[in-house]
């Protein structure tokens, strides 16, 4: 069974929680006691109907105010796949939460209310999904029952979205007309829309091809930890633990270690369950090398003729995630793969309007939920790839050195782009 | 070669990555080990993450004094097998020292008292990271918890002030006296845990499998008759019967209930879990029934 991580975007008004509630309920992941508890709370609050949003809104403040504050993770499985759903709120802190939920997603589901069509919020969600390089985007046109299951209305929304999406980079775009409330095209094909030739949403989630989404070309192995047991049983053992971030690592490969620049060969790939011939993302393994080299945490193992970029001048699109704004001259901690460094922000090129995609070069700072392009200089070199080429070696977080809070998510751009 | 991992391999790899990040970045980690199935899986993953070294950090059992003997036996067996150091934070001792007061009303438990002993042990041993076996599918408040979950100098959790957690870039930076709770099993479900137990052939306390036990029913829960829980004399409906039961969770013996079951192997438990209609906590934990936000409130104070 494979794992698929998906993010959902939309507001309660779009029927997002109803959709998630239905996916969970129809795949028998909602238990009777959980449903009873939701019914009790709905009744006590005086709701006219059982609010399935309460299944996901777990914090007291959320239940009292009827809003979603934070990303919630939900789980369901079918015989074919296990799904991890990052449910991101549509209201407050929208950009910050959606960026967080999308960072690990293979697929994003954007909900559109068939009556309202494409809104500013829809465009924002699609843009963030494309910025985070989520390979698969599913637009669920919901509440089809309220527009008489109209094919014309569905086609109209589809065309408008496709027109907008040509300005984005979305590898795989799918449209599904649904009614989350009635269950049309959610789990099973609906009899109400014979004109729709596609599959149900769940069937698509089970079927969508994700195996090719990882980068299996460029070997990247960030060293997480040097393993030297110094015990009787493993006296001479020396290995490098880490998670493969790209490409395929094989025993016998000639490899290059950064930053030292020495080359050597892979003598073995080890795990607690025995040795392996090959390792690929996202496997956690221990690599042993033929030569004893000076290697430490934060170093990078790659193939000699396929190296990541190496540099201290980093250009990135960042999402700013804290109240105090970011200004030129800020000094921050940066974490990239397994390496920490310090960074000096040297330039803010522009702020992107996530609704119109216009860039505004006149801004001098980035505020909470802003997305913009910055340049920074790091205290030590990073071994990185463009985010669009590799989401693991192309991503970074910025951390406030005083409060230790994570204040930005960064997606590295090509040097000189 | 398809270069595709199964869901269990992907979850295992993620957990190993998380554990190794902690070992690499923190000075004094510890691992909460109750002898329950989630902590058994967690400890197993720690041995894989640290291999070929032995697990270098101690395990901590917060002991309410109300234990199932099978669970204590399992705890001691695993600790001896792995050669790890076991620390016990005793709730009974905290009561004896007068640091906390026991709720002696009917149905009162020591559940909430564990927080005091846990936080005291964290201070005493100066842990800066404590692994826990918590899963996001267990409970609504847990669904919002980070993998690296920050605790202030009072051990408190601030659900609204959590750090965003992006990609696999965990931020464990903290000031002295602050610490992290780290949850490598965040993305696992009850079913995943059982599938993994079956695949890895993990040893568990025997009470996770069907056995005969004298039980009585209270508030819809099946409680064992034992030194720590007895039917009330004034409650005629708390009739003692012998039933075939197993435990889905293992906690304080006074507030952990059994479920009727004939499942005697991991495969049979998996088959049962796949069609269960009541959640793990709903079926077995009296402590979560206080209010909608019982878990959130306890977690804010520093609970597991």
Interface residues (C-beta under 8 A of the other chain):
Chain A: X1 X2 X3 X28 X31 X32 X33 X34 X37 X41 X55 X56 X57 X58 X59 X60 X61 X63 X69 X70 X71 X72 X73 X74 X75 X77 X81 X82 X84 X96 X97 X99 X100 X103 X104 X211 X214 X216 X224 X225 X227 X229 X231 X233 X234 X237 X241 X242 X243 X248 X270 X271 X272 X273 X278 X280 X282 X283 X284 X286 X297 X321 X333 X335 X336 X338 X391 X392 X395 X396 X397 X399 X404 X405 X406 X409
Chain B: X1 X2 X3 X4 X5 X6 X7 X8 X9 X10 X11 X12 X13 X14 X16 X17 X20 X21 X23 X24 X47 X48 X49 X51 X52 X53 X54 X136 X137 X139 X140 X141 X142 X143 X144 X159 X160 X162 X163 X164 X165 X166 X167 X168 X169 X171 X173 X174 X175 X186 X187 X189 X191 X192 X275 X276 X277 X278 X279 X282 X283 X292 X293 X296 X297
